[in-house]
Amino acid sequence: MDGFEYVVNPPVWPKVGFLRKIRRDSSGNFCRDSYTHKLPSVAPNAYDVAKPMGFKYPSKAGFSALANKMPRLPPFRELGYPPIGSYATDFPGTQYYFTFNKQIAREQKWVTPGPSTYTHHLKYPDWDVETAFGSRRIIWPSVAIFCSPTNIVKCSTCGAKPVGDYFHNFGNDADMCRACMHVEVAAIKKCSLQVTERYIRQQKIKQFVPARYCGFFHDHNQTTATIERDSRKVLRQKIRVENYLYRLNAKIE
């Protein structure tokens, strides 16, 4: 019947315990829900995973972060020469089994001079500068320039007209071309020359200084008038560069 309470039915146990439903066991003691439910087995195969993992390994590389990443086998290295079976053996034998009658192309030696060959103990010459009241005024060129309507220079040794730069002796107004100067310098360096004769020739050679005709900058047209081929600014820049290069080759002994 509706609304009739049977006495034989078990009484409804009260729900107590800080907003949580605590049940009682068969003996009437309070217990947790986990005690009344049957827990699954601990074995790995007992779990029912609804969604698979989606990948086989925890890393895209196929191993974990703490695994050894060294290769199992050493890397392959090429030996640089072919194996035994790839040699060509069908070639005629040579007449000379040794290098007695052959020409061997020798390798080029190291042409860079050693540290002991540099003249670090020699000083560079000073600039030939004409000053006025402590300020720089004129930087004289390292090569003496002779200005005249025509180039009448002749070599005192061979008598030919020098082509380009030459050497001039201001003591006796003698000129020498570059070819004769190279011959004189090579003769001085010979070991067969006596010490006194080498010293005399060196003193004569030192009196010759580089010189040139003004035709590279002036156009005289066989007159005393001059027409400048370039500007004075370009001339000063060329003289500045030439003084620097001549200074490197003319160290004071």
C-alpha positions in Angstrom: 0.0 0.0 0.0 1.1 3.5 -0.6 2.3 5.4 2.4 2.4 2.3 4.7 5.8 1.8 6.3 6.7 -1.8 6.7 8.4 -2.6 10.0 10.3 -5.5 8.7 12.3 -3.3 6.2 15.8 -2.4 7.3 16.0 1.2 8.6 17.6 3.9 6.5 20.9 4.8 8.0 21.7 8.5 8.4 24.2 10.2 6.1 26.7 12.1 8.2 30.3 13.4 7.9 31.1 16.9 6.6 29.2 17.0 3.3 30.3 13.5 2.4 28.2 10.3 2.2 29.6 7.7 4.6 28.0 4.3 4.5 27.9 1.5 7.0 28.9 -2.1 6.5 26.8 -5.1 7.4 27.7 -4.8 11.0 26.7 -1.2 11.2 30.1 0.5 11.3 30.9 3.5 9.2 33.1 2.8 6.1 34.2 4.4 2.9 32.8 3.8 -0.5 36.1 2.3 -1.7 35.6 -0.5 0.8 32.3 -1.6 -0.5 33.2 -1.5 -4.2 35.3 -4.2 -5.8 38.6 -2.9 -7.0 40.1 -3.9 -10.4 43.0 -6.2 -10.6 46.5 -4.7 -10.5 47.7 -6.7 -13.6 48.4 -4.7 -16.7 46.1 -6.8 -18.9 43.2 -6.3 -16.5 42.9 -2.6 -17.3 40.2 -1.7 -19.9 41.6 1.3 -21.8 38.9 2.9 -23.9 41.3 5.1 -26.0 44.7 3.8 -27.2 47.9 5.9 -26.7 48.2 6.7 -30.4 52.0 6.1 -30.6 54.4 3.3 -29.9 57.1 5.2 -28.0 57.1 8.1 -25.6 59.3 10.0 -28.1 59.3 10.7 -31.8 62.9 9.4 -32.0 61.8 6.1 -30.7 63.4 6.3 -27.3 63.1 8.2 -24.1 65.1 11.3 -23.1 67.4 9.5 -20.7 68.3 6.7 -23.2 71.8 6.5 -24.7 71.9 8.3 -28.1 75.4 7.0 -29.2 75.3 4.8 -32.3 75.6 1.1 -31.8 78.0 0.7 -34.6 81.0 2.9 -35.5 80.6 5.3 -38.5 81.8 4.0 -41.8 85.0 5.7 -43.0 86.3 5.6 -46.5 89.9 4.3 -46.7 90.8 6.6 -49.7 92.2 3.9 -51.9 90.4 1.2 -54.0 90.2 -2.4 -52.8 92.5 -5.1 -54.1 90.2 -6.4 -56.8 89.8 -3.0 -58.5 93.4 -2.5 -59.6 94.1 -2.6 -63.3 96.8 -5.2 -63.9 96.7 -5.3 -67.7 99.4 -2.6 -68.4 102.8 -3.1 -69.9 105.8 -3.1 -67.6 108.2 -0.2 -67.7 111.7 -0.5 -69.0 113.3 1.1 -65.9 112.3 -0.4 -62.6 114.1 2.3 -60.7 114.2 6.1 -61.1 117.7 6.2 -62.5 116.7 7.3 -66.0 113.5 9.3 -65.2 112.9 13.0 -64.6 111.0 13.8 -61.4 109.2 17.1 -61.1 110.2 18.5 -57.8 107.7 20.3 -55.6 108.0 24.0 -55.2 109.8 25.0 -52.1 108.4 27.4 -49.5 109.3 30.8 -50.9 108.3 32.8 -47.8 111.4 34.1 -46.1 112.2 33.2 -42.6 112.1 35.6 -39.6 115.9 35.9 -39.5 116.0 37.3 -43.1 114.0 40.5 -42.3 116.1 43.6 -41.7 114.3 44.6 -38.5 117.5 46.1 -37.1 117.7 48.7 -39.9 115.7 52.0 -39.6 113.7 53.7 -42.2 114.9 57.0 -43.5 113.2 60.2 -42.4 110.9 62.2 -44.7 112.5 64.8 -46.8 110.3 67.7 -45.6 110.9 71.4 -45.8 109.2 73.1 -42.8 108.6 76.7 -41.9 108.0 77.8 -38.3 107.3 74.2 -37.2 104.6 73.4 -39.7 104.9 71.1 -42.7 105.3 73.0 -45.9 106.8 70.9 -48.7 107.4 67.1 -49.0 110.1 66.6 -51.5 109.6 63.5 -53.8 111.9 60.5 -53.5 112.6 60.6 -57.2 114.3 63.7 -58.5 112.4 65.3 -61.4 114.2 67.3 -64.2 112.1 69.8 -66.2 113.4 70.8 -69.6 112.0 71.3 -73.1 113.6 68.0 -74.3 115.0 64.9 -72.7 118.7 65.0 -73.4 119.7 62.4 -70.8 122.2 59.7 -71.8 123.6 56.8 -69.9 127.3 57.3 -68.9 128.0 53.6 -69.2 126.3 52.4 -72.4 125.5 55.8 -74.0 121.9 54.9 -74.7 118.9 57.1 -73.8 117.2 55.7 -70.6 113.6 54.6 -71.0 111.5 55.7 -68.0 113.3 56.3 -64.7 117.0 56.3 -64.4 119.7 57.2 -61.9 121.5 60.5 -61.5 124.7 61.5 -59.7 124.6 65.1 -58.5 128.3 65.1 -57.8 129.5 64.8 -61.4 126.1 65.1 -63.3 126.5 61.5 -64.5 123.4 59.4 -65.5 123.0 55.7 -65.5 120.1 53.6 -66.9 118.4 50.9 -64.9 119.9 48.0 -66.9 123.5 49.2 -66.2 122.6 49.8 -62.6 121.4 46.2 -62.2 124.6 44.9 -63.8 126.7 47.0 -61.4 124.8 45.8 -58.4 125.1 42.1 -59.5 128.9 42.6 -59.9 129.2 44.0 -56.4 127.4 40.9 -54.9 129.9 38.4 -56.5 132.0 36.5 -54.0 135.1 36.8 -56.2 135.3 40.5 -55.6 137.8 41.8 -53.0 136.5 43.6 -49.9 138.2 46.9 -50.7 137.0 46.9 -54.3 133.5 46.0 -53.2 133.5 48.9 -50.7 134.7 51.4 -53.4 132.0 50.3 -55.8 129.4 50.6 -53.2 130.3 54.1 -52.4 130.1 55.1 -56.0 126.8 53.4 -56.5 125.3 55.1 -53.4 125.9 58.5 -55.1 123.3 57.7 -57.8 119.7 58.5 -56.8 116.5 57.8 -58.7 115.5 60.4 -61.3 113.0 60.9 -64.1 112.1 63.4 -66.8 109.0 65.6 -66.3 107.3 64.2 -69.4 104.8 62.2 -67.2 103.3 65.5 -66.0 104.4 68.3 -68.4 103.8 68.7 -72.1 106.6 71.1 -73.3 106.2 70.5 -77.1 109.9 71.5 -77.3 109.3 74.9 -75.6 109.8 76.3 -72.2 106.1 76.5 -71.7 104.3 73.7 -69.9 100.9 72.1 -70.1 99.9 70.0 -67.2 98.5 66.6 -68.1 96.8 66.1 -64.7 95.8 68.3 -61.8 98.2 69.2 -59.0 96.1 67.3 -56.5 96.7 64.0 -58.5 100.4 64.8 -58.6 100.6 65.3 -54.8 98.8 62.0 -54.2 101.1 60.1 -56.5 104.2 61.7 -54.9 102.8 60.8 -51.4 102.3 57.1 -52.4 105.7 56.9 -54.1 107.5 58.4 -51.1 105.9 55.7 -48.9 107.0 52.9 -51.2 110.5 54.2 -51.7 110.9 54.6 -47.9 110.2 50.8 -47.4 113.0 49.8 -49.8 115.6 52.4 -48.6 116.5 51.4 -45.1 119.5 53.1 -43.3 122.3 50.6 -42.9 
